[in-house]
């Protein structure tokens, strides 16, 4: 297909799906068509900018694109027009990607469901009554429905992996500092990551190489029989919705039968993960939002505003002790990875929840939806380890679920290679 054909197919998908899913805040049809014509002209002249050349890509609307609004899905920033491209946008342009539009999200990325947006909630493409996950829900929906071939999202506690799992696609949170966050509206400067959402591992790897400016990092899938894994037990797999447990157990067994070595390992002090996470994220979020909370507080979604205001209640001691706890968690995850290639766990313990539902019951235990959705992802933002969510095979009529693989620090390309091998077996 030519780039023009790909872009027209994406725009047709937008016409078919966007009104019902509300995945996009801005659609740049004219700009995308012009970029596609340029890409095809370059191809005709023998210029190939790589695997992203001419492909329609959507961008989460907290990334600056010169001349376009960057709203972070909030009326607080409705008049905020970017004057320059974020570095990752420059890299995408240089790679020949076609930027087709800006996607909807949970306001300021502070949520897991995409129901609190100044532009209306994002709806799951397979069940409009349910959440697509968040905060990069619009990005995930755009890829799952063919409205874009790939998307750029951000991940502070799971915001790439959660919607990827809920929508049945691939989502990569790279290792900390792999991809620059300059020009991306922050939630937590300590935990923020930027990465790709894509239909498969190869596409995610291609986009990661561009975003991270690592063009020579080749992803070569290893033999499954050479790989050693550990399933993280305890809280990570202790209480799962039945369809998730069944799919995860099937996937682990499939890897084992294919020849992988798989054991179980534990982490210490997991009960404190959420408390430590909240103290860092809300403290840093409250600091960045201080001027807007004091001057435009009424423009926020009430739940998001309440969380940010709660960040003002933490002391410097609270914040610094939480940062120290993150260092301890990092060493704990490093220890769990010692002598093996990667950790395995479900990305989400639940299927996509209904929009507006605050709590969910799993195994007779009532749990806040937000806490459940963050449970298996937020730790690796706190430690910086790369993590990827792959879709698992699900029975007909059952919503998607994700299989999370966690790699070693600063080894994103190795994780992608491992994921490429696993994809052939579990997806």
Secondary structure, 3 states (H helix, E strand, C coil): CCHHHHHHHHHHHHHHHHHHHCCEEEECHHHHHHHHHHHHHHHHCCCCCCCCCCCEEEEECCECCCCCECCCCCHHHCCCECCCCCHHHHHHHHCCCEEEEEECCCHHHCCCCCCCCCCCCCCECCECCECCCCCCHHHHHHHHCCCCCEEEEEECCCCCHHHHHHHCCEEEECCCCCCCCCCECCCCCCCCEEEEEECCHHHHHHHHHHHCCCCCCCCCCCCHHHCEEEEECHHHCCCCCHHHHHHHHHHHHHHHHHCCEEEEECCCCHHHHHHHHHHHHHHHHHHHHHHHHHHCHHHCCHHHHHHHHHHHHCCHHHHHHHHHHHHHHHHHHHHHCCCCCEEEEECCCCCCCECCCCEEEECCEEEEHHHHHHCCCCHHHHHCCCEEEEECCCCCCCCCCEEEEECCCCCHHHHHHHHHHHHHHHC
